[in-house]
Amino acid sequence: MKILIIRFSSFGDVLLTTPVIRKIKEKYPDSEIDFIVYESFSEAVSLNPYIRKLILFDRKKSRDRKYINEVIGNLKKEKYDFVVDLHSKLLSRVIGKSLSDSRTEYLRYKKRKWWKTLLVKAKLITYNADCTIVESYFTALKKINLNFDRSNIDSGKGDALEFYIDKVKEEEIVKKYDLKNTDYFVLAPGASKFTKKWPFYDELSKKILQNTDSKIFVIGGKEDFGNVKIDKDGKITDLCGKISFKESGVILKYSRIAVVNDSGPFHIARAVGSETFVFFGPTDPKLFSFENRTHLLNNPDCPPHSLYGDDKFPEKYEDCMKNISVDYVFDKIMEKYGKKK
């Protein structure tokens, strides 16, 4: 069996396909799995031993018909048995349906109900997820006799995400920052949308330094640099925009505690087994099955009211993230910090 999986973006959603990849390979050990993804998010699944070929799509050319046709032409040469569309947007549908013929069957996952999407976007209703993202991905696989099962959830593994890191690169990062001999927190203040960002990371960093002997690493994109101010004693290292996703994974793997938003670092932290505290405000945490070491920080007075987050808060929910206090967060993370690593 030869299978192509399509998921272009974003980083977290690509990483969330890894349980699907594993299950396909477990049921069909001789299958060959290829994966097409935007190059900028490819680190989410690169080095995955179950993927035969990782096909990088140039996001800047996502509306270039000539480029898209060239990609489709190359994919047709592979003669896939199944194309599994885990993106289910216009581009993935165009590619998937173009590859569909008497030999190749196109399978697409079921997204949320269309009417719910419209009503949430119009701010007419709050948002309650029908199922987790991983569970929804498995709806595409029924024709190859693969169904979602709860075994990982029931055993405390949550979504059971997998993130693969080159061992040589891992050793380099561990040595460079002396990670094995350093007690440290990781703070990831960024997110794809403004409303998904907790605004008090800088204040939290000061409280951590005042009450512990730990150091702090700050990770994220270059746009997140400076959100946490460097301290005069050099206990804060801001790596935003300076390291790759894989390198961030190493930093997270050896951390004492990670504090993140609903963002890419959240999913990396889960995959590498960090003790993780995650903020949820506008989006629904029920989109994910949390691991035993993943802990929710939210405002109980602010129900999920957005599918992906927004650039500004609706007036009704303007205090959604602000009302998650620094003291509350600090007390929660200290409950875990006091226990052995």
For each residue, the residues with C-beta under 8 A, 3 or more apart:
1: 28 30 31 32 81 82 144
2: 31 32 34 78 79 80 81 82
3: 24 31 32 33 34 80 81 82 83 84
4: 33 34 35 36 75 78 80 82 83 84 99
5: 17 20 21 33 34 35 36 84 86
6: 36 83 84 85 86 87 92 95 96
7: 13 14 17 35 36 37 86 87 92
8: 14 36 37 38 41 57 59 62 87 89 91 92
9: 13 14 37 38 40 41 59 87
10: 13 14 41 192 264
11: 14 15 41 43 44 245 264 267
12: 15 16 44 263 264 266 267
13: 7 9 10 16 17 133
14: 7 8 9 10 11 17 37 41 42 44 45
15: 11 12 18 44 45 161 163 264 267 268 271
16: 12 13 19 133 134 137 159 161 267
17: 5 7 13 14 20 21 35 45 86 137
18: 15 21 22 45 48 161 162 163 271
19: 16 22 23 134 137 152 159 160 161 162
20: 5 17 23 24 84 86 134 137 138 141
21: 5 17 18 24 25 33 35 45 48 50 51 162
22: 18 19 25 26 50 160 162
23: 19 20 26 27 138 141 146
24: 3 20 21 27 28 31 33 50 141 144 146
25: 21 22 28 29 31 33 50
26: 22 23 29
27: 23 24 144 145 146
28: 1 24 25 31 144
29: 25 26
30: 1
31: 1 2 3 24 25 28
32: 1 2 3 52
33: 3 4 5 21 24 25 50 51 52
34: 2 3 4 5 51 52 53 54 55 78 80
35: 4 5 7 17 21 45 48 51 53 54 55
36: 4 5 6 7 8 55 56 57 71 75 95
37: 7 8 9 14 41 42 44 45 54 55 56 57
38: 8 9 41 42 56 57 58 59
39: 42 56 57 58 59
40: 9 59
41: 8 9 10 11 14 37 38 44
42: 14 37 38 39 45 46 54 56
43: 11 46 244 245 246
44: 11 12 14 15 37 41 163 245 264 267
45: 14 15 17 18 21 35 37 42 48 51 54
46: 42 43 54 164 246
47: 164 165 166
48: 18 21 35 45 51 54 162 164
49: 164
50: 21 22 24 25 33
51: 21 33 34 35 45 48 54
52: 32 33 34
53: 34 35
54: 34 35 37 42 45 46 48 51
55: 34 35 36 37 71 75
56: 36 37 38 39 42
57: 8 36 37 38 39 61 62 71
58: 38 39 61 62 67
59: 8 9 38 39 40 62
60:
61: 57 58 64 67 68
62: 8 57 58 59 68 91
63:
64: 61 67 68
65: 68 69
66: 69 70
67: 58 61 64 70 71
68: 61 62 64 65 71 72 91 94 95
69: 65 66 72 73
70: 66 67 73 74
71: 36 55 57 67 68 74 75 95
72: 68 69 75 76 95 98 99
73: 69 70 76 77
74: 70 71 77 78
75: 4 36 55 71 72 78 80 95 99
76: 72 73 79 98 99
77: 73 74
78: 2 4 34 74 75
79: 2 76 103 104
80: 2 3 4 34 75 83 99 103 104
81: 1 2 3 103 104 105
82: 1 2 3 4 104 105 106 107 143 144
83: 3 4 6 80 95 96 99 100 104 105 106 107
84: 3 4 5 6 20 107 108 109 140 141
85: 6 88 92 93 96 106 107 108 109 140
86: 5 6 7 17 20 109 137 140
87: 6 7 8 9 91 92
88: 85 92 93 108 109 111
89: 8 92 93
90: 93 94
91: 8 62 68 87 94 95
92: 6 7 8 85 87 88 89 95 96
93: 85 88 89 90 96 97 108
94: 68 90 91 97 98
95: 6 36 68 71 72 75 83 91 92 98 99
96: 6 83 85 92 93 99 100 106 108
97: 93 94 100 106
98: 72 76 94 95
99: 4 72 75 76 80 83 95 96 104 106
100: 83 96 97 104 105 106
101: 104
102:
103: 79 80 81
104: 79 80 81 82 83 99 100 101
105: 81 82 83 100 143
106: 82 83 85 96 97 99 100
107: 82 83 84 85 140 141 143 144
108: 84 85 88 93 96 140
109: 84 85 86 88 136 137 138 139 140
110: 136 139 140
111: 88 117 136
112: 116 117 129 130 136 307
113: 116 117 130
114: 117 118
115: 118 119
116: 112 113 119 120 125 127 130
117: 111 112 113 114 120 121 307
118: 114 115 121 122
119: 115 116 122 124 125
120: 116 117 123 124 125 126 127 305 306 307
121: 117 118 307
122: 118 119
123: 120 305 314
124: 119 120
125: 116 119 120
126: 120 303 304 305
127: 116 120 283 284 303 304 305 306 307
128: 284 286 304
129: 112 132 284 286 287 304
130: 112 113 116 136
131: 135 136
132: 129 135 136 159 286 287 288 289
133: 13 16 136 137 287 288
134: 16 19 20 137 138 148 159 288 289
135: 131 132 138 139 148
136: 109 110 111 112 130 131 132 133 139
137: 16 17 19 20 86 109 133 134 140 141
138: 20 23 109 134 135 141 142 146 147 148
139: 109 110 135 136 142 148
140: 84 85 86 107 108 109 110 137
141: 20 23 24 84 107 137 138 144 145 146 147
142: 138 139 145 146 147
143: 82 105 107
144: 1 24 27 28 82 107 141
145: 27 141 142
146: 23 24 27 138 141 142
147: 138 141 142
148: 134 135 138 139
149: 152
150: 153 154
151: 154 155
152: 19 149 155 157 158 159 160 289
153: 150 157 158 289
154: 150 151
155: 151 152
156: 291 292
157: 152 153 160 291
158: 152 153 161 270 288 289 290 291 292 294
159: 16 19 132 134 152 270 288 289 291
160: 19 22 152 157
161: 15 16 18 19 158 267 270 271
162: 18 19 21 22 48 271
163: 15 18 44 249 267 268 271 272
164: 46 47 48 49
165: 47 169 170 246 249 250 253 272
166: 47 169 170 246
167: 170 171
168: 171 172
169: 165 166 172 173 246 247 250
170: 165 166 167 173 174 250 253
171: 167 168 174 175
172: 168 169 175 176
173: 169 170 176 177 179 243 247 250 251
174: 170 171 177 178 179 180 250 254
175: 171 172 178
176: 172 173
177: 173 174 182 217 237 251
178: 174 175 181 182
179: 173 174 182 184 250 251 254
180: 174 254
181: 178
182: 177 178 179 215 254
183: 212 213 214 215 256
184: 179 214 215 216 217 255 256
185: 208 214 215 216 217 255 256 257 258 259 333
186: 216 217 218 219 251 252 255 257 258 259 260 265 269 274
187: 201 204 205 216 217 218 219 228 258 259 260
188: 218 219 220 224 258 259 260 261 263 265 266 269
189: 197 198 201 218 220 224 227 228 261
190: 197 220 221 223 224 227 240 261 263 265
191: 194 196 197 261 262 263 309
192: 10 196 263 308 309
193: 196 197 282 306 308 309 310 311
194: 191 197 309 310 311 312
195: 281 282 306 309 310 311 312 313 320 321
196: 191 192 193 261 262 263 279 281 282 283 309
197: 189 190 191 193 194 261 321
198: 189 201 261 279 281 297 321 324 329
199: 321 322
200: 203 204 324 325 326 329
201: 187 189 198 204 205 218 227 228 259
202: 205 206 227 228 229
203: 200 206 207 326
204: 187 200 201 207 208 259 326 329 330
205: 187 201 202 208 209 216 218 228 229 231 236
206: 202 203 209 210 231
207: 203 204 210 211 326 330
208: 185 204 205 211 212 214 216 330
209: 205 206 212 214 216 231 233 235 236
210: 206 207
211: 207 208 330 334
212: 183 208 209 337
213: 183
214: 183 184 185 208 209 235 256 337
215: 182 183 184 185 235 236 237
216: 184 185 186 187 205 208 209 228 235 236 237
217: 177 184 185 186 187 236 237 239 251 255
218: 186 187 188 189 201 205 224 227 228 236 237 238 239 240
219: 186 187 188 239 240 243 248 251 252 265
220: 188 189 190 223 224 225 227 240 241 263 265
221: 190 224 240 241
222: 225 240 241 242
223: 190 220 240 241
224: 188 189 190 218 220 221 227 240 241
225: 220 222 238 240 241
226: 229 238 240
227: 189 190 201 202 218 220 224 240
228: 187 189 201 202 205 216 218 236 238
229: 202 205 226 236
230: 234 236 238
231: 205 206 209 234 235 236
232:
233: 209
234: 230 231
235: 209 214 215 216 231
236: 205 209 215 216 217 218 228 229 230 231
237: 177 215 216 217 218
238: 218 225 226 228 230 242
239: 217 218 219 242 243 247 248 251
240: 190 218 219 220 221 222 223 224 225 226 227
241: 220 221 222 223 224 225
242: 222 238 239
243: 173 219 239 247 248 251
244: 43 247 248
245: 11 43 44 248 249 264 268
246: 43 46 165 166 169 249 250
247: 169 173 239 243 244 250 251
248: 219 239 243 244 245 251 252 265 268
249: 163 165 245 246 252 253 268 271 272
250: 165 169 170 173 174 179 246 247 253 254
251: 173 177 179 186 217 219 239 243 247 248 254 255
252: 186 219 248 249 255 258 265 268 269 272 274
253: 165 170 249 250 272 273 274
254: 174 179 180 182 250 251
255: 184 185 186 217 251 252 258 274 275
256: 183 184 185 214 275 337 341
257: 185 186 274 275 276 277 333 336 337
258: 185 186 187 188 252 255 265 269 274 275 276 277
259: 185 186 187 188 201 204 276 277 278 279 329 333
260: 186 187 188 263 265 266 269 276 277 278 279
261: 188 189 190 191 196 197 198 265 266 278 279
262: 191 196 266 278 279 280 283 285 309
263: 12 188 190 191 192 196 220 260 266
264: 10 11 12 15 44 245 267 268
265: 186 188 190 219 220 248 252 258 260 261 268 269
266: 12 188 260 261 262 263 269 270 276 278
267: 11 12 15 16 44 161 163 264 270 271
268: 15 163 245 248 249 252 264 265 271 272
269: 186 188 252 258 260 265 266 272 274 276 278 294
270: 158 159 161 266 267 273 274 276 290 291 294
271: 15 18 161 162 163 249 267 268
272: 163 165 249 252 253 268 269
273: 253 270 291 293
274: 186 252 253 255 257 258 269 270 293
275: 255 256 257 258 293 295 336 341
276: 257 258 259 260 266 269 270 291 293 294 295
277: 257 258 259 260 295 297 329 332 333 336
278: 259 260 261 262 266 269 285 294 295 296 297
279: 196 198 259 260 261 262 297 298 321 324
280: 262 283 284 285 296 297 298 304
281: 195 196 198 298 299 302 317 320 321 324
282: 193 195 196 302 304 305 306 309 310 313 317 320
283: 127 196 262 280 287 304 306 307 308 309
284: 127 128 129 280 287 304
285: 262 278 280 288 290 296 298 304
286: 128 129 132 304
287: 129 132 133 283 284
288: 132 133 134 158 159 285
289: 132 134 152 153 158 159
290: 158 270 285 294 295 296
291: 156 157 158 159 270 273 276 294
292: 156 158
293: 273 274 275 276
294: 158 269 270 276 278 290 291
295: 275 276 277 278 290 332 336
296: 278 280 285 290
297: 198 277 278 279 280 324 328 329 332
298: 279 280 281 285 302 324
299: 281 302 319 320 321 323 324
300:
301: 323
302: 281 282 298 299 305 317 319 320 323
303: 126 127
304: 126 127 128 129 280 282 283 284 285 286
305: 120 123 126 127 282 302 314 316 317 320
306: 120 127 193 195 282 283 309 310
307: 112 117 120 121 127 283
308: 192 193 283
309: 191 192 193 194 195 196 262 282 283 306
310: 193 194 195 282 306 313 314
311: 193 194 195
312: 194 195
313: 195 282 310 317 318 320
314: 123 305 310 317 318
315: 318
316: 305
317: 281 282 302 305 313 314 320
318: 313 314 315 322
319: 299 302 322 323
320: 195 281 282 299 302 305 313 317 323
321: 195 197 198 199 279 281 299 324
322: 199 318 319
323: 299 301 302 319 320
324: 198 200 279 281 297 298 299 321 328 329
325: 200 328 329
326: 200 203 204 207 329 330
327: 330 331
328: 297 324 325 331 332
329: 198 200 204 259 277 297 324 325 326 332 333
330: 204 207 208 211 326 327 333 334
331: 327 328 334 335
332: 277 295 297 328 329 335 336
333: 185 257 259 277 329 330 336 337
334: 211 330 331 337 338
335: 331 332 338 339
336: 257 275 277 295 332 333 339
337: 212 214 256 257 333 334
338: 334 335
339: 335 336
340:
341: 256 275
